[in-house]
Amino acid sequence: MPDAETNRPYFTHDTTVLEYARAAVAVGLWESERVLLERFVPKDARVLELGCGAGRVAVGMARAGWREILATDFAAPMVAAAEGVVAATGVGDRVRCATADATALPYGDGLFDAAVFAFNGLLMIPGPGRREQALREIARVLRPGGVFLFSGHDREATRTDHWRTERARREAGIVDPDHDRFGDTLYGTPQGKVFIHSAVTAELDTALAAAGFEPVFSAMRSTIADEPARVRAFSDETRLYVAAKR
C-alpha cells in the first residue's frame, strides 16, 4: 500500500531531476497556468509554491512579472536543481528555494497571499488523510482571502473507459492492494514507483471546504488555453482549480 515515502525514490532519482530541470527551461509556465495566475494572483503577492520540482513554475512566474516566490519541494535534489535553474535564468532576486513537506510546512500562519501546487502535485500525495493534511497546512499559511491554485487528473473527464473498468472490477471484489482508494494508480518506472490519485470535482470541493477553502474556479486545461505542443508533450490533459481561504 502506498505511503508517505512511496514517491520519494522517483523524485530524488538523478534521471527524474534532470528531466524536470530540462522542463523548467524548455517547457516553462503553461499558458493555462499563466491565464489563471494573471486572473487571480496579483504580481505583488507573496507566493508559496509547493512541489516546485526544478523550478518550472517559479521561474516562469518570475519571468512574467511576479516578484516574490518561495519555491519548495519535499525532494532535496529537486530543490538543488531549482536553485541552479533560478541562478542560470537570472531570477534569484524574485525566487527563493527551500526543502519543505506540504503536509508539515515550516512557516507561520498567514504569511502568504497565494499558493501554487502545479502539475498534479497535490494528488500525488498518497492517502486522503495526508492530502487533507496538506490542504489544512496550505490554508494555515495563507492569509484570509488568499488564493490556492492547483491541478489534478479528473477521472470523469479523462481515461473514462479505464475508470469504468476499474469500478466494475471493484464491484466484483477485485481490488489491487496498491490501489487503496478508487481513483488511485501506482505506476512502476525505472526510477521508482509513482503514486497519483485521479479525483472528481465534488471530492476535491469537499476536501477544500473541510480545510477552510471556498472553491472559486475549475476547468479542464484545454478549455482555459490552447497549449503549445511542448506543453501537451510534457503533460496530458488535467483540470485546474482555484480556491480562496475563507
Secondary structure, 3 states (H helix, E strand, C coil): CCCCCCCHHHHHCHHHHHHHHHHHHHCCCCHHHHHHHHHHCCCCCEEEEECCCCCHHHHHHHHCCCCEEEEEECCHHHHHHHHHHHHHHCCCCCEEEEECCCCCCCCCCCCEEEEEECCCCHHHCCCHHHHHHHHHHHHHHEEEEEEEEEEECECCCCCHHHHHHHHHHHHCCCCCCCCCCCCEEEEEECCEEEEEECECHHHHHHHHHHHCEEEEEEEEHHHHCCCCHHHHHHCCCCEEEEEEEC
